[in-house]
Amino acid sequence: MLRPKVVTTVIPGVQRCLAKHAFPAKLVDVVRWDVLHASMELYYSDAVDVGMFSRLLDLYVADFLPCGWEGEPADGVLRVW
């Protein structure tokens, strides 16, 4: 099962990072959602195109935190911290 692996391998690091930067602990739920969905996109990538969640995962891996969107979806810019 994918979810337990994600929760036990990724989320502890996310929790440490959020605590280090004094972000609210509730933010871990948002990150968990993004990471689980990215995992599903990657798992099924042979059948469907990867999407937004996989791109968010790339940001998390690079130590960025997505924090908003500016503009319309077609032309907008993802804001990161």
C-alpha positions, 0 to 999 in steps of 0.5 A: 500500500502506498499511503503508509510508505509515504506517511512513514518516509516523507511526513516525518521530514516535513514535520521537522522542516515545518517546525524548524521554520515555525510554520503551523503544524496543520500545514503538514496535512496540506503537504501530506495531501499533495505528496499522496496525490503526487505519489498516485500520479507517478504510480499511474504515469504509464496510463495518465499524464502527471499533473500539478501534484507531481510538480508540487512534489518537485518543489518540496524535494527542492526545499520550497513550499508552495504558498499561492498562485498569482493570476489565471491558471493558464497564465499564472505563476505559482508562488513559493517560499 
